[in-house]
Amino acid sequence: MPSTGLSFYTPVMQRRIALALFGLWLCLPALGQQAPHRRGAQALALKPPMGWNSWDSFATSIDEAQVRAEALFMARHLRGYGWRYVVIDEGWYASGPQEGEAGRERLHLDALGRYVPDPDRFPSAVGGAGLRPLAAYVHSLGLRFGIHILRGIPRQAVANNLPIANSPYRAAQAADPNDTCPWNDFNYGIKAASAAGRAYYRSLARLYARWGVDFVKADCIASHPYKGGEIRILSQALRNAGRPMVLSLSPGPAPLAEAHELSANAEMWRISNDVWDLWRTGAGFPQGVANQFARAAAWERYAGPGHWPDADMLPLGPLRPRPGWGRPRASRLSAEEARTMFTAWCMFRSPLMMGGNLLLADPSTLALLTNAEVIAVDQDSTGNRNVPVPDAAVTIWTARPARGGGHYIAAFNLSDQPQHVAYAWSALGLPARRYRVRDLWQHRWAGASGRFDTTLAPHASVIDLVR
């Protein structure tokens, strides 16, 4: 008789062990149900993701050759500073889509109702390869590959009632025809509670895993409207697809009341509507740099390994040939405003997604993207917080380096007038003593000081390490 592995134990002990094993087996389904709330167990986005996104420079016009060129530049010049993700934004599955030409696109789907690349713009996709060859090229450079998707299921798939892969369901069973994205009607929403809806998102996740996708930016899901049900089933589908994929949710402002659900189901989510190359706006769209400080302060407690409030892309340097908003241009942010934006995003520990055209970047923009000391604040600091100060024109943030000791202090002049900023260290939450001060942009130590003291030009900032 074959050994059971329990022959060493007495019959009573064997029965106890068997009962314990049976009890553990009964618990396994419940344990599996808890997995969606433990995304950090996948070790995804333990630090804020850093990369490049095509929207700010190419909108819906990006093609394969341009993606490859941007990726090669990143690999050669930025990868050593932590930049990793190359993300194709909206419309990679459409022929002839340009801003202002809605309704004139031809959308490409496979026989299972899933978008596939436009073969004219992505020639390596011909023959059913999808985005796999492009992803493989990006991976060969030591980088990671991402795509943008709209939540839901293509209306075209529903009209033809196409089958859903690896399921008995069809597209019409998954779709909610009363739900479309307010700014893009390519898709119907998904019935999140339906088996067909879950099956469709599983089919997407498995397709993206086969292509080699590392990052999925899901749009029209985090705000206007917030779609918690679709977030949950998309998150679960990606988690079970067999390949780690970061989930980024857009647009914003994501509701602060849903912070715990967002943290459980996504690695990053937008805290505002789209941010463009403006200092401050009073409109809902677009947003400017100065608009982000109050939002980031409200979200600061929810930033941590595996879940990052996202202050949006960095519209720095050349925004051409076809930006997603406005005419082709160099970023309208002044040099001081651009530095303030980069400094603030790092102190917020926001994901860093460059939007400007890397191939056309000027030396001052590249200097922002390659300052290892400032990037370290984004990637390796803890306790990042907004410190209330009496001066409404000034915002101050502090943090601690993950290694080496000391404190980071950043001061931002949000006003249109110069500001002299002087506070005792104790007023900023630091022990009262004399500290040496290092300017992280200038890479220079100053003498020891008994207080924080600086003068800032309008819209300017400073970030120091004090020890």
C-alpha positions in Angstrom: 0.0 0.0 0.0 1.5 3.4 -0.9 2.7 5.6 1.9 0.5 8.5 2.9 3.3 10.4 4.6 1.5 10.1 7.9 2.6 6.6 8.9 5.0 8.0 11.5 2.0 9.3 13.5 -0.5 7.4 15.7 -4.0 7.0 14.4 -5.3 9.7 16.6 -2.6 12.1 15.5 -3.4 11.2 11.8 -7.0 12.0 12.3 -6.2 15.4 13.9 -3.8 16.3 11.0 -6.3 15.2 8.4 -9.0 17.4 10.1 -6.6 20.4 10.2 -5.8 19.9 6.5 -9.4 19.6 5.6 -10.2 22.8 7.5 -7.4 24.6 5.7 -8.8 23.4 2.4 -12.2 24.8 3.3 -10.6 28.2 4.0 -8.9 28.4 0.6 -11.8 30.0 -1.3 -12.2 32.6 1.4 -8.5 33.3 1.3 -8.7 33.7 -2.5 -11.5 36.2 -2.1 -9.2 38.4 0.1 -6.4 38.4 -2.6 -7.9 41.4 -4.5 -7.3 43.5 -1.4 -3.6 42.6 -1.2 -2.2 44.0 -4.5 1.1 44.8 -2.7 1.7 41.1 -2.5 2.6 41.2 -6.2 5.4 43.6 -5.5 4.1 46.0 -8.1 5.0 49.7 -8.0 6.8 49.6 -4.7 8.1 53.0 -5.8 6.2 55.6 -7.8 6.3 54.5 -11.5 8.5 56.7 -13.8 8.1 56.8 -17.6 6.9 58.6 -20.7 3.4 58.8 -22.0 2.6 59.8 -25.7 -0.5 62.0 -25.0 1.0 65.4 -24.4 3.1 65.3 -27.6 1.3 63.0 -30.0 -2.3 62.6 -28.8 -4.0 60.0 -31.0 -1.4 60.2 -33.8 1.4 58.2 -32.4 2.9 55.4 -34.6 5.2 52.5 -34.1 8.3 54.3 -35.4 7.8 57.2 -33.1 7.3 54.9 -30.1 10.5 53.0 -30.9 12.4 56.3 -31.2 11.1 57.7 -27.9 11.9 54.4 -26.2 15.4 54.3 -27.6 16.1 57.8 -26.3 14.8 56.9 -22.9 17.0 53.8 -22.8 20.1 55.7 -23.8 19.6 58.9 -21.7 17.1 58.4 -18.9 16.9 54.7 -17.9 19.9 55.2 -15.5 17.8 57.7 -13.5 14.9 55.4 -13.0 12.7 56.1 -16.1 11.2 52.8 -17.2 7.7 52.8 -18.7 6.9 53.7 -22.3 3.1 54.1 -22.5 1.0 54.5 -25.7 -2.0 56.6 -24.9 -5.5 56.7 -26.5 -6.4 55.5 -30.0 -3.7 53.0 -30.9 -6.6 50.8 -32.4 -8.0 53.5 -34.6 -7.2 54.6 -38.2 -7.2 58.3 -38.9 -8.1 59.5 -35.4 -7.1 63.1 -34.8 -8.3 65.5 -32.2 -11.5 67.2 -33.4 -12.3 64.4 -35.9 -14.5 62.2 -33.7 -16.8 59.9 -35.7 -14.4 59.6 -38.6 -12.3 56.8 -37.1 -12.1 53.2 -38.2 -11.8 51.0 -35.1 -9.9 47.7 -35.4 -11.2 44.7 -33.4 -10.4 41.0 -33.4 -13.1 38.3 -33.8 -13.5 38.3 -30.0 -14.5 42.0 -29.6 -11.1 43.3 -28.4 -9.3 46.3 -29.9 -6.1 45.5 -31.9 -3.6 48.0 -33.3 -4.2 50.0 -36.4 -2.0 48.1 -38.9 -1.1 51.3 -40.8 0.5 53.0 -37.8 1.7 49.7 -36.2 2.9 47.5 -39.0 4.4 44.9 -36.8 0.9 44.1 -35.7 0.0 42.6 -39.1 -0.8 38.9 -39.0 -2.3 38.9 -35.5 0.8 39.7 -33.6 -0.9 42.7 -31.9 1.4 44.8 -29.8 3.7 41.9 -28.9 6.6 42.8 -31.3 6.6 46.4 -30.1 6.5 45.4 -26.5 9.4 43.0 -27.2 11.4 45.8 -28.6 10.8 48.0 -25.6 11.7 45.1 -23.3 15.0 44.6 -25.3 16.0 48.1 -24.2 15.5 47.2 -20.5 12.3 49.2 -20.4 8.6 48.4 -19.7 5.6 48.7 -22.0 2.2 50.2 -21.3 -1.0 51.0 -23.1 -4.1 53.2 -22.6 -7.6 51.7 -22.7 -11.1 53.0 -22.3 -13.2 51.2 -19.8 -16.0 49.0 -21.2 -16.6 47.0 -24.4 -16.6 48.3 -28.0 -20.0 49.3 -29.3 -19.0 47.6 -32.5 -18.5 44.3 -30.7 -21.9 44.7 -29.1 -23.6 45.5 -32.4 -22.2 42.3 -33.9 -22.7 40.4 -30.6 -19.2 38.9 -30.9 -18.2 36.0 -28.6 -16.2 36.6 -25.5 -13.0 34.6 -25.4 -12.9 31.4 -23.2 -16.5 31.8 -22.1 -20.1 30.9 -23.1 -21.0 34.6 -23.3 -21.4 37.2 -26.0 -20.7 41.0 -26.0 -24.3 42.0 -25.6 -24.5 40.2 -22.3 -21.6 42.1 -20.9 -22.5 45.6 -22.1 -24.6 48.3 -20.4 -25.9 50.2 -23.5 -27.1 53.0 -21.2 -23.6 53.8 -20.1 -21.0 55.5 -22.3 -18.0 57.7 -21.5 -19.0 61.4 -21.6 -16.0 62.4 -23.8 -15.6 59.2 -26.0 -18.4 57.0 -27.1 -16.4 54.1 -28.6 -17.5 51.8 -25.8 -20.4 50.8 -23.7 -19.9 50.3 -20.0 -19.6 46.9 -18.5 -22.2 45.3 -16.3 -19.7 44.8 -13.4 -22.0 42.4 -11.6 -22.4 40.1 -14.5 -20.4 36.9 -15.3 -20.2 38.1 -18.9 -18.7 41.4 -17.9 -16.1 39.7 -15.8 -15.3 37.3 -18.6 -14.7 40.2 -21.0 -12.3 41.9 -18.7 -10.5 38.6 -18.2 -10.2 38.2 -22.0 -8.6 41.7 -22.2 -6.2 41.0 -19.4 -5.1 37.7 -21.0 -4.6 39.3 -24.4 -2.5 42.1 -22.9 -0.4 39.5 -20.9 0.3 37.7 -24.2 1.4 40.9 -25.8 3.8 41.6 -23.0 2.1 44.7 -21.5 3.5 45.9 -18.2 1.2 48.9 -17.5 -2.5 49.5 -18.2 -3.8 53.1 -18.0 -7.6 52.7 -17.8 -9.6 55.8 -18.6 -13.1 57.2 -17.9 -13.1 55.1 -14.7 -11.7 57.0 -11.7 -13.9 60.1 -12.1 -16.9 61.6 -14.0 -18.0 58.9 -13.5 -16.3 56.9 -10.8 -16.9 53.2 -11.6 -15.9 51.2 -8.6 -17.4 48.0 -9.9 -15.5 48.1 -13.1 -12.3 49.0 -11.2 -12.6 45.9 -9.1 -13.2 43.4 -11.9 -10.5 45.0 -14.1 -8.1 44.9 -11.2 -8.9 41.2 -10.5 -8.6 40.3 -14.2 -5.1 41.9 -14.5 -4.0 40.3 -11.2 -5.0 36.8 -12.5 -3.7 37.2 -16.1 -0.3 35.6 -15.5 1.8 38.7 -15.9 2.3 41.6 -13.5 0.7 44.7 -14.9 0.5 48.1 -13.1 -3.0 49.5 -13.1 -3.3 53.3 -13.5 -6.7 54.9 -13.2 -7.9 58.1 -15.0 -9.1 60.8 -15.0 -9.4 62.7 -11.8 -10.3 64.0 -9.4 -10.7 60.5 -8.0 -13.1 60.7 -5.0 -11.2 61.0 -1.7 -14.0 59.0 -0.1 -12.9 56.0 -2.2 -9.3 56.1 -1.2 -9.3 52.6 0.4 -10.9 51.0 -2.6 -8.5 52.7 -4.9 -5.5 51.7 -2.8 -6.7 48.1 -2.8 -7.3 47.8 -6.5 -4.8 50.1 -8.4 -1.2 51.1 -8.2 -1.9 54.7 -9.1 -4.9 57.0 -9.6 -5.4 60.5 -10.8 -6.1 63.2 -8.2 -7.3 65.9 -10.7 -8.5 66.5 -14.2 -5.8 66.8 -16.9 -2.8 69.0 -16.0 -1.3 71.1 -18.8 1.4 73.7 -19.1 -0.3 76.4 -17.1 0.5 77.8 -13.7 -3.1 78.0 -12.3 -6.6 77.9 -13.7 -10.1 78.5 -12.3 -11.7 76.0 -14.7 -12.2 72.3 -14.2 -10.3 71.5 -17.4 -7.4 71.9 -17.8 -5.6 72.2 -14.5 -2.3 74.0 -13.7 0.7 73.3 -11.5 -0.5 75.5 -8.6 -3.9 73.8 -8.5 -2.2 70.5 -7.4 -0.8 71.5 -4.0 -4.1 71.4 -2.0 -5.1 68.2 -3.7 -1.8 66.5 -3.0 -2.0 67.6 0.7 -5.4 65.9 0.9 -4.1 62.6 -0.6 -0.7 62.5 1.2 -1.7 59.9 3.8 -2.6 57.4 1.0 0.7 57.3 -0.8 2.8 54.3 -0.1 4.4 51.2 -1.7 1.9 49.7 -4.3 -0.5 52.7 -4.2 0.3 56.2 -5.4 -2.0 59.2 -5.8 -1.1 60.6 -9.3 -0.7 64.3 -9.9 -0.8 63.7 -13.7 1.8 63.9 -16.5 4.6 66.4 -16.8 4.0 68.7 -19.8 7.6 69.8 -20.0 9.7 70.7 -23.0 8.4 70.5 -26.6 4.7 69.5 -26.8 4.7 68.5 -30.5 4.0 67.4 -33.2 0.3 67.0 -32.1 -0.4 67.6 -28.4 -3.6 66.3 -26.8 -4.6 69.9 -26.0 -3.8 73.1 -27.8 -1.5 73.9 -30.7 2.0 72.4 -31.1 4.4 74.4 -28.9 7.2 74.5 -26.4 5.8 74.2 -22.8 4.4 77.5 -21.6 5.8 76.9 -18.1 8.7 79.2 -17.3 12.0 77.7 -16.2 11.1 78.4 -12.6 7.6 76.9 -13.0 8.9 73.8 -14.6 11.4 73.3 -11.8 8.6 73.9 -9.3 6.4 71.3 -11.0 9.1 68.7 -10.9 10.1 69.5 -7.4 6.5 69.3 -6.2 5.7 66.0 -7.9 8.8 64.5 -6.3 7.8 65.8 -2.8 4.3 64.5 -3.4 5.8 61.1 -4.3 3.6 61.2 -7.4 4.3 58.9 -10.3 6.5 60.7 -12.8 5.2 60.4 -16.4 7.0 62.7 -18.8 4.7 64.1 -21.5 7.0 66.2 -23.6 8.7 64.9 -26.8 12.0 63.3 -25.5 13.6 63.5 -29.0 13.2 67.3 -29.0 13.9 68.0 -25.4 16.1 71.0 -24.7 19.0 70.8 -22.2 17.1 72.5 -19.4 14.3 69.9 -19.6 16.8 67.1 -19.6 18.5 68.6 -16.6 15.2 68.3 -14.7 14.7 64.6 -15.8 18.3 63.6 -14.8 18.7 65.2 -11.4 19.3 62.1 -9.4 19.2 63.9 -6.0 15.7 65.3 -6.6 14.4 62.1 -8.2 15.6 60.3 -5.0 13.0 62.3 -3.1 10.3 60.8 -5.2 11.6 57.3 -5.2 13.2 56.9 -1.7 11.7 59.2 0.9 9.2 58.6 3.7 6.9 60.7 5.8 6.1 63.2 3.0 3.7 65.8 4.3 2.5 69.4 3.9 3.5 71.6 6.8 1.0 74.3 7.7 2.6 77.7 7.8 1.0 81.2 8.5 2.0 82.6 5.1 -0.7 81.7 2.6 1.5 82.5 -0.4 4.0 79.8 0.6 3.6 76.0 0.8 6.2 73.9 2.6 6.6 70.1 2.4 9.0 67.9 4.5 10.1 64.3 4.2 12.8 62.0 5.4 15.4 60.2 3.2 14.8 56.4 3.3 18.6 56.1 4.0 21.3 58.3 5.3 19.4 60.4 7.8 18.4 64.0 7.7 15.3 65.8 6.4 14.1 67.1 3.0 12.5 70.5 3.0 10.8 72.1 -0.1 9.3 75.5 -0.2 7.1 76.8 -3.0 6.1 80.4 -3.7 2.5 80.1 -5.1 2.1 83.9 -5.5 3.0 86.3 -8.2 5.3 88.3 -5.9 8.8 87.4 -4.4 8.6 85.9 -1.0 11.1 85.8 1.9 10.6 82.5 3.8 12.1 82.1 7.2 11.1 79.6 9.9 12.7 78.0 12.9 13.4 74.4 12.2 11.1 73.5 15.1 8.2 75.3 13.3 8.7 72.8 10.5 8.7 69.8 12.7 12.4 69.3 13.0 14.4 69.2 16.2 15.8 72.6 17.1 19.5 72.7 16.4 21.9 73.9 13.7 21.8 71.9 10.4 24.0 71.9 7.3 21.9 72.6 4.2 22.3 71.1 0.8 20.5 72.6 -2.3 19.5 69.5 -4.3 19.2 71.4 -7.6 22.6 73.1 -7.2 24.3 70.0 -5.7 25.9 72.3 -3.1 26.3 72.3 0.7 25.9 75.6 2.6 27.2 76.3 6.1 25.2 75.3 9.2 22.1 77.3 10.0 19.8 77.6 12.9 16.7 78.1 10.7 15.2 77.6 7.3 15.8 80.9 5.4 15.4 81.6 1.6 14.0 84.1 -0.8 11.8 82.8 -3.7 11.0 84.5 -7.0 7.3 84.3 -8.1 6.3 80.6 -8.7 9.7 79.5 -7.7 10.8 76.7 -5.3 13.7 75.3 -3.4 14.4 71.8 -2.2 17.0 71.1 0.5 18.5 68.2 2.4 19.3 69.3 5.9 21.5 67.2 8.3 
